Amino acid sequence: MNVDDVVTEKIAAAAARAEAAKRRRAAFKAARQRGLAARHAQKLRNLSARATDGTAADNPSAANDTTEENS
């Protein structure tokens, strides 16, 4: 085994590590996107439920105001 073979093996190992890291990042990105989409969908469901069941005020901050502050 000469030096060129060792260098070739090291380059191949580095390329394999880089490819594995790229696949890991892609998997994490896909999982993050699914999580964000699920979170957004849940937020929209919550907002829709608040808007349709009549329990939420049109202006939530106004519910905390006293009559003196509204005048």
N, C-alpha and C positions, 0 to 999 in steps of 0.2 A: 504494500500500500504506500503510495507516494503522497506528496504534499497536495498535489492537485486533486486527488481523490478525497482527501480529508476536507479540503476547502469546498469541494462540490457537495459533500455530505452536509457540511455546516450550512451552506446556502440553501439546500433543500429543506433542512430542518427549520431554518428561519422562515422560509416561505410557508411551510406547513403551519408554523405557529401563527404567522400573520393571517393566514386563511382561517384558522380556527378562531382567532380573535374577531375577525370580520363576521363570521357566522354567529358568534356569541352576541356581538353588538346588534346584528340584524334581528336576532331572536328577542333581545331585550327591547329593541325599538318596537317590534310587532306587539309584544306583550303590553308595552306602555300605551301604544295607540288603542289597543282593545280596551284597556282600563280607562283611558280618557274618554273613549266613545261611550262606554257603559256609564261613567260618571256623568257625562253630559246628558245622556238619555234619561238617567234618573232625575237629574236636575229639572229637565223639561217636564217629566211626569209630575214631580212635586209642584212645580209652578202651575201646571195645568190643574192639578187637584186643588190648589189654593184658590185659583181664579174661578173655579166652577162650583165649589161647595159653599161659597158665600161666607166663609169664616174669616177670610183675610180682608182687612180694610183696604180701601183704594189707596190711602196714604197712611202707612203704618206709623209714621212719626207723629201724625196728627192725633192719634189715639192717646198719646202721652201728654199732649198739650192741655193746659187748663183753659177755662173759658176766658180768663184774663189775658192769656197769651194770644188767643185767637182774635181778640178785639183790636 
